[in-house]
Amino acid sequence: MQTERDSRSHPRPSAPEDAETPEERLNRNLDQLLQELRVALPGVQVLFAFLLVVPFNARFGDVTSRERLVYVVALLASAAASACLIAPPVHHRVLFHQHRKLELVGLANRLALAGMVLLVVAFTAAIAMVASVTFSTPVAGVIAAATALVFAALWFALPALLLRRHRRRGA
């Protein structure tokens, strides 16, 4: 026989989504989103920190005006990605106990997606800048395009493909 303590340490498997109340579904969706943001945030924070120290490098004075522009795009995109990805936990704290969870989950989802798009821009621009300093401008362009393509394929196209496949099977 399972004791109360055992049941707390070994929770039951979660019920199917159909058995959830709307409130339970919102709680689960918010919890999952916040967990996903915990995965994304370190990447954007490390990139942003790296970009903040780049101008203090002795070689930064040697970069071209185009490379400086790419740098600023990377810096601003990573700052904007940070703002978007950090906003949902802040909103959760501000709106805590205000019965606004449905709006919070919808807004947090949109901000997380916007943050991921901005993170793709930041990563691509940062890689383009490094490639431009390391190689020629045309090579840097190819490397940047390939970077953007990999991120777009893995982060957005693949889930869209899976969603389309799922909808076809359900139709």
C-alpha positions as CSV (number, residue, x, y, z in Angstrom):
1,M,0.0,0.0,0.0
2,Q,1.4,3.4,-1.0
3,T,1.7,5.9,1.8
4,E,1.0,9.6,1.5
5,R,4.7,10.4,1.5
6,D,5.3,7.8,-1.3
7,S,2.6,9.4,-3.5
8,R,4.2,12.8,-3.1
9,S,7.6,11.6,-4.1
10,H,6.3,9.4,-7.0
11,P,3.5,11.4,-8.6
12,R,0.9,9.6,-10.8
13,P,1.4,9.8,-14.5
14,S,-0.3,12.9,-15.9
15,A,-3.8,12.5,-17.1
16,P,-4.5,12.9,-20.8
17,E,-5.1,16.4,-22.0
18,D,-8.8,15.7,-22.5
19,A,-9.1,15.1,-18.7
20,E,-7.7,18.6,-17.9
21,T,-9.9,21.5,-16.8
22,P,-9.2,24.7,-18.7
23,E,-7.5,26.1,-15.6
24,E,-5.2,23.0,-15.4
25,R,-4.4,23.3,-19.1
26,L,-3.5,27.0,-18.6
27,N,-1.3,26.1,-15.6
28,R,0.4,23.4,-17.6
29,N,0.9,25.6,-20.7
30,L,2.4,28.4,-18.6
31,D,4.7,26.0,-16.7
32,Q,5.9,24.4,-19.9
33,L,6.6,27.8,-21.5
34,L,8.5,29.0,-18.5
35,Q,10.6,25.8,-18.5
36,E,11.3,26.3,-22.2
37,L,12.5,29.9,-21.5
38,R,14.9,28.6,-18.9
39,V,16.6,26.7,-21.7
40,A,16.7,29.6,-24.2
41,L,17.8,32.3,-21.8
42,P,21.4,31.2,-21.1
43,G,22.1,31.2,-24.8
44,V,20.9,34.7,-25.3
45,Q,22.6,35.9,-22.2
46,V,26.0,34.5,-23.1
47,L,25.7,36.0,-26.6
48,F,24.7,39.4,-25.2
49,A,27.6,39.3,-22.7
50,F,30.0,38.4,-25.5
51,L,28.7,41.2,-27.7
52,L,29.0,43.7,-24.9
53,V,32.8,43.2,-24.5
54,V,33.6,43.0,-28.3
55,P,34.2,46.8,-28.6
56,F,36.8,46.7,-25.9
57,N,38.9,44.2,-27.9
58,A,42.0,45.9,-29.4
59,R,41.1,44.7,-32.9
60,F,37.6,46.2,-32.9
61,G,39.1,49.5,-34.2
62,D,40.1,47.7,-37.4
63,V,36.6,46.6,-38.4
64,T,34.9,48.2,-41.3
65,S,31.8,50.3,-41.1
66,R,29.8,47.4,-42.5
67,E,31.2,45.0,-39.8
68,R,30.3,47.7,-37.2
69,L,26.7,47.8,-38.6
70,V,26.5,44.0,-38.4
71,Y,27.8,44.2,-34.8
72,V,25.2,46.7,-33.8
73,V,22.4,44.5,-35.4
74,A,23.7,41.5,-33.4
75,L,23.9,43.6,-30.2
76,L,20.4,45.1,-30.6
77,A,18.8,41.8,-31.7
78,S,20.3,40.0,-28.7
79,A,19.1,42.8,-26.3
80,A,15.6,42.6,-27.9
81,A,15.6,38.8,-27.7
82,S,16.6,39.1,-24.0
83,A,13.7,41.5,-23.4
84,C,11.2,39.2,-25.1
85,L,12.4,36.0,-23.4
86,I,12.6,37.6,-20.0
87,A,9.3,39.4,-20.2
88,P,7.0,36.3,-19.6
89,P,8.4,35.5,-16.1
90,V,8.1,39.2,-15.3
91,H,4.6,39.4,-16.5
92,H,3.8,36.3,-14.5
93,R,5.1,38.0,-11.3
94,V,3.2,41.3,-12.1
95,L,-0.1,39.5,-12.9
96,F,0.2,36.9,-10.2
97,H,-3.2,36.2,-8.6
98,Q,-4.9,38.6,-11.0
99,H,-6.9,35.9,-12.9
100,R,-5.3,36.9,-16.2
101,K,-3.6,33.6,-17.0
102,L,-5.3,33.1,-20.4
103,E,-4.0,36.5,-21.6
104,L,-0.6,35.8,-19.9
105,V,-0.1,32.5,-21.7
106,G,-1.1,34.0,-25.1
107,L,1.2,37.0,-24.7
108,A,4.0,34.9,-23.3
109,N,3.8,32.5,-26.3
110,R,4.0,35.4,-28.8
111,L,6.9,37.0,-26.9
112,A,8.8,33.7,-26.8
113,L,8.4,33.2,-30.5
114,A,9.5,36.8,-31.2
115,G,12.4,36.3,-28.9
116,M,13.5,33.2,-30.8
117,V,13.3,35.0,-34.1
118,L,15.4,37.8,-32.7
119,L,17.8,35.3,-31.3
120,V,18.2,33.8,-34.8
121,V,19.0,37.4,-36.1
122,A,21.5,37.9,-33.3
123,F,23.3,34.6,-33.8
124,T,23.4,35.1,-37.6
125,A,24.7,38.6,-37.3
126,A,27.3,37.7,-34.7
127,I,28.5,34.8,-36.9
128,A,28.5,37.1,-39.9
129,M,30.7,39.6,-38.1
130,V,33.2,36.9,-37.0
131,A,33.2,35.4,-40.4
132,S,33.7,38.8,-42.0
133,V,36.7,39.5,-39.8
134,T,38.1,36.0,-40.4
135,F,37.3,35.6,-44.1
136,S,36.2,37.7,-47.0
137,T,32.8,39.5,-47.1
138,P,31.4,37.0,-49.7
139,V,32.4,34.0,-47.6
140,A,30.9,35.7,-44.5
141,G,27.7,36.2,-46.4
142,V,27.5,32.5,-47.3
143,I,28.3,31.5,-43.7
144,A,25.6,33.9,-42.4
145,A,23.0,32.7,-44.9
146,A,23.8,29.1,-44.0
147,T,23.5,29.9,-40.3
148,A,20.1,31.5,-40.7
149,L,19.0,28.6,-42.8
150,V,20.0,26.0,-40.2
151,F,18.2,27.9,-37.4
152,A,15.1,28.5,-39.5
153,A,15.0,24.9,-40.6
154,L,15.5,23.4,-37.1
155,W,13.5,25.9,-35.0
156,F,10.6,26.8,-37.3
157,A,10.4,24.7,-40.5
158,L,10.7,21.3,-38.8
159,P,7.9,22.0,-36.3
160,A,5.7,23.4,-39.1
161,L,6.3,20.2,-41.1
162,L,5.4,18.1,-38.1
163,L,2.3,20.1,-37.5
164,R,1.2,19.9,-41.2
165,R,1.8,16.1,-41.1
166,H,-0.2,15.8,-37.9
167,R,-3.1,17.8,-39.4
168,R,-3.1,15.6,-42.6
169,R,-3.4,12.5,-40.5
170,G,-6.2,14.0,-38.4
171,A,-8.2,15.2,-41.5
